[in-house]
Amino acid sequence: MKNREAVVLVHGIWMTGLELSFLRYHLRRCGYRTHLFHYPSLRRSPAQNAGRLNRYLKHIQADHIHLLAHSLGGIVLMHLFQRFPQQKPGRALMLGTPAQGSELARRFQGNWRRVLLGRAVEQGLWGGAPDWPEERELGLIVGDRPQGLLAQLLGGPLEKPSDGTVRLAETRIAQARDVLRLPLTHFSMLASRRVAKAACGFLHAGHF
């Protein structure tokens, strides 16, 4: 029963988790208890934040714990299951995660890199994230609407297809069970009813 299932939402770089409120609301309407994991995306590496997430998950009283992550948050999940594979049963869902590294992040150089990306580049936004474990069901939701101001400011648009911030090729994870591609940008997916409905469906059934 869903009252014995929880969903933990994990935000992306520079975010607080408030931007996940729309998805959180819809997950609750689907019957899930929701929790928001906040972490220092710049001051700690994805691997270090995975350790924090592991400690956070230990305090959640539920038989099944699903994980939903946006962008960098998905890389934190990749480190979580590499370092701490003995998690409670549950599915994982990533939205626009640059699992293969981010071209946009690699455009940052010098002091700008240290200020704006911090330690998120360590086995993260510059590549090198761990492989996903085959036994953990994973779904990917990716956007292909190539609109993003940051890319325009950092040398021009990304190669298509992209969501304006992350290229679709960068989201590829061979072990994913299902992938849903939608005409959305990197951030508009967080306020999309189609994404919210798809998220509930995947966490319930393991497919879109």
N, C-alpha and C positions, 0 to 999 in steps of 0.2 A: 504493500500500500504506500501511496506517495507521502503519507504523514511520517513514514519511516525512511524517506529519501530526502536528502538535502542537496542543494546546488550551491557551490562556492564560486563566486565570480571574481576574476582576477583582471585588473585593469592594465593598460599599456603605459608606455613611457610618458612622463610629464603629467599623468592623470592622477585623480584622487579616488575614482570609483563612482563619483556622482553621475558621471556620464553614462553609467550602466543602469541608472535608475529605471529607464523605460523597460529594458529587458528584465530587470529584476521584478518589476510589477507584473509583467506578463507570465513570468515563471511562477510567481505566487498564484496567479489565477489558474495556472495549470495544475496546482495542487502541491507544488514543491515549497519546502522551507528554504529560504535563501540566506546566504551569508556573504559578506563582502570582505575580501582579503586586501588590505592596503599595505604597500611596501615601498621602500625608498628606491625608486627606479634608477636614480643616478648615483647615489652614494654606495650602493651595494651591487655586486655583479649578479647576473641571473642565477648562478649557482648558489650564491649566498642567500639570495631571496628565496630560493627553493628550500633551503634549510629552515627559514622562517615560516614558509608555507607548511612544511611538514609538521612543525610544532603547532601551528594554528589548527591543522586538521585533526590532531589528536584530541582536541577539546570539543569537537562537534559530536553530539549524541545522535547518531543515525546509523542505520544498517547499511545504507548505500549512500555514498557521497560522489555526486557528479561534479565535474569541473568545467566551467565555461570561461574562456580567456580571450581577451582582445589583444592583438598585435604582440608587443613584447611579452605580455602575460603568457602567451602560448610557449614562448621559449623558456620561461620559468617552469612551466609544466614539464617540458622536455628534460630539464635538469632534475626536477622532482622525481620522476620515475626512473631516472638513471641512478640517482643517489639513494633514494628511499623507495624501492619498488614495492615494499609490503604495505600497500595502501588498501583501504576498504574497497569493496566492489563499487563500480560506478563507471559511467562513460565520460569521455572528455570531448569537448567541442572547442575549436579555435576559430576565431574570426579575424581574417586578414593578418595572420601571423607570418612574418618573414623567416620561416624556419631555415632557409638556406642562406640567411644573411641579407642585408639590405643595401642595394646600390645607393639609395638616397643617404643612408647613414655614412657610407664610405665617401661621400662627397664632402663631409665635414672634415676639416683639417686643422692642425695647430690648436690654438687656444679655444677656438670655437668648438672643437671636438670635446675638449675637457669640460667646458662649461655646459654645453647643451646635451651631450650624450653621456658624460661621466663614465661609469664602469659598465654601462649597458652594452658596450661593445665587446666585452670579455666573453668569448664563447657565446656570443649573442648576435648583436646587430651587425657585426662584421664577419659573421660566419662561425662555424665550429661548434654549433649546438649538438648535443647528443642525439643519437638515433631514437626513434620512438619504439617502445616495446610492442611487439606483434600482438601480445595477448590482451592489451588494453584497447578497448574499442574507441576509435577516434573518428570524429567527423570534422570536416573543414567547410566553412562558409567563406567564399571569396567574392570580391567585387571586381567589376571590369569597367567601371565608369572612370576614365582617366582625368579626373579633375582634382588638382591639389596645388595650393598656393606655394607650399614649401618647395616642391620640385621646381616650380617656375623661378623661385629665388635662388636656387642652387644649381644653376646650369641648364635649366630647361626641362621639358616633360620627360617622363620615363618612357622607355620602350613599351609599346602596347603588346599584349593587353596588361593593364594595370588598374589599380583602384585610385590612382593619383599619388599614392604614397608607397605602395608595395606592388612590385610586378608579380603577375600570377606565377611565373616560374619560380619565384622566391618562396611561394607558399607550399610548394610541393613536398609532401611527405608520403613516401611509397607505402607505408603501412596503414594509411588512412582507410577506413572501411567505406566511407562515402564522402563525396565532395559536391557542394551546391554552389553554383556560380550565378550571381545575380547582378543586374545593372545598377550597382551602388558604388559609392566612394568609400574610402577607408573609414570615414567617420559617420557617414549617413547610415551605414549598416546598423549603427547602435540605436537608431530611432526608427527602424523599419519594422512594420508589422509582419512582413514576410519573413524576416529573419527571426523575429520572436516566435512566430508559429513554427518555423522550421526547427528552431532550437528545442521547443517543447517536444516536437515529434521525434527528433533524433534521440534526445535523452530518454524518451519512453521506449522507443522501438529499435534504436540502433541504425536507422537509415532515414533519409529524407523522403 
